[in-house]
Amino acid sequence: MNKDKVFADKIEKKFEFDEAVASVFDDMLSRSVPFYDEVRHLIISLILKEAHPGTKVLDLGSSTAKFLIDLHAKAEIPLKLKGIDNSEAMLERARQKTVAFGADIDLELADMLTYQYRDEEIVVANYTLQFIRPMQRLELVKRLYEGLNDSGLFIFSEKVVFEDKVMDKQMIDIYYDYKKQQGYSEYEIAQKREALENVLIPFTIEENIRMCKEAGFTRVDTIFQWANFVTFVAKK
């Protein structure tokens, strides 16, 4: 796995999922997202509890297909796995990995805002919605709701903010301490924070739940939280 050094040098542009990021993305996730592996395994366990032979699982922003490959490896029944991403650099990495692991996964270059969701059973979005502009986010979740079958699930993980500004600052500081423990320098942390400004726009926990309820979901639960990272399950 290539080590993430994207922000070790001066960056002159906003964050984007280009080849430089794609080449180190698995390392970036494991070192930048607290308990990323545990959350991935938790979601996979939940999916396998719900799944039947032929269950459709769609991963939005599937990046290098790590989640789908892990799901494929753990499933003891055949599943219909698909990932969509709008980064060709990510998809090229994903294609190489699926071949190497012998995983039958459909990968498509697509924009999740315009993708045609039809009779979906389980849709997953791990740390993806936060990159969608707030004005478009609710419309996307509405389209997901309409595209799910009657017993469909939408499972998503997000970085969140807190309405209490003191608490929010404390959680950010705790998160930055975590990143330092993972080997990132203060310079790298500051560079990435600047690159992500107005690119990654998090909601509060309450805003994420309200968004799903407004889209039509009858129940929304949180199944994991560490500081400002949360995983939600929305049921149709």
Secondary structure, DSSP 8 states (H G I E B T S, - for coil): -----TTSS---S-----HHHHTTHHHHHHHHSTTHHHHHHHHHHHHHHH--TT-EEEEET-TTSHHHHHHHHH-SS--EEEEEES-HHHHHHHHHHHHHHT--EEEEE--TTT----SEEEEEEES-GGGS-HHHHHHHHHHHHHHEEEEEEEEEEEEB--SSHHHHHHHHHHHHHHHHHTT--HHHHHHHHHHHTTTS--B-HHHHHHHHHHHT-SEEEEEEEETTEEEEEEE-
